[in-house]
């Protein structure tokens, strides 16, 4: 059985504005680069944030998959 501890009446000091901005997503100066390479190709994409990189990469994978599916579906045997 776990025990409940009372919350501290003095939880600590407040964050400064700079600390709060850093925790809340930073100042926007960090970037993310996604690189995909293989035989005969090299794709490099820059994004302003990790979430933008994930979204952009996901959208690219969906677009590529859709293209392949459509090409195969329209192939006449």
C-alpha positions as CSV (number, residue, x, y, z in Angstrom):
1,X,0.0,0.0,0.0
2,X,1.4,3.4,-0.9
3,X,1.5,6.3,1.5
4,X,0.4,9.8,0.6
5,X,2.8,12.6,1.6
6,X,1.6,16.1,2.2
7,X,2.7,18.6,-0.4
8,X,5.4,20.9,0.6
9,X,4.3,24.3,1.8
10,X,7.3,25.8,0.0
11,X,7.5,24.1,-3.4
12,X,10.5,26.2,-4.6
13,X,11.1,29.5,-6.4
14,X,9.2,30.7,-9.5
15,X,10.9,30.3,-12.9
16,X,12.3,33.4,-14.5
17,X,10.8,34.5,-17.9
18,X,13.8,33.1,-19.7
19,X,13.5,29.8,-18.0
20,X,9.8,29.6,-18.7
21,X,10.4,30.3,-22.4
22,X,13.0,27.6,-22.5
23,X,10.7,25.1,-20.9
24,X,7.7,26.2,-23.0
25,X,9.3,25.6,-26.4
26,X,12.4,27.7,-26.5
27,X,13.1,30.9,-28.3
28,X,12.7,29.5,-31.8
29,X,16.4,29.6,-32.6
30,X,16.8,25.8,-32.7
31,X,16.2,23.9,-36.0
32,X,15.8,20.3,-36.9
33,X,17.2,18.7,-40.0
34,X,15.9,15.4,-41.5
35,X,18.2,13.6,-44.0
36,X,17.2,10.6,-46.1
37,X,19.7,9.1,-48.4
38,X,20.3,6.0,-50.4
39,X,21.8,4.8,-53.7
40,X,21.4,7.7,-56.1
41,X,19.5,10.1,-53.9
42,X,20.0,12.4,-50.9
43,X,17.1,14.5,-49.5
44,X,17.7,17.0,-46.8
45,X,14.9,19.0,-45.2
46,X,15.2,21.7,-42.6
47,X,12.4,22.5,-40.1
48,X,11.9,25.1,-37.4
49,X,11.0,22.5,-34.7
50,X,11.0,18.8,-33.9
51,X,7.2,18.7,-34.2
52,X,7.3,20.4,-37.7
53,X,10.0,17.8,-38.7
54,X,7.8,14.9,-37.6
55,X,4.7,16.3,-39.3
56,X,6.7,17.0,-42.5
57,X,8.3,13.6,-42.6
58,X,5.0,11.9,-41.9
59,X,3.3,13.9,-44.7
60,X,6.1,13.0,-47.1
61,X,5.8,9.3,-46.3
62,X,2.1,9.4,-46.8
63,X,2.5,11.2,-50.2
64,X,5.1,8.7,-51.4
65,X,3.0,5.7,-50.3
66,X,-0.1,7.2,-52.0
67,X,1.9,7.7,-55.2
68,X,3.2,4.1,-55.2
69,X,-0.3,2.7,-54.5
70,X,-1.8,4.8,-57.3
71,X,0.9,3.8,-59.8
72,X,0.4,0.1,-59.0
73,X,-3.4,0.4,-59.1
74,X,-3.2,2.1,-62.6
75,X,-0.8,-0.4,-64.1
76,X,-2.3,-2.4,-66.8
77,X,-1.2,-6.0,-66.9
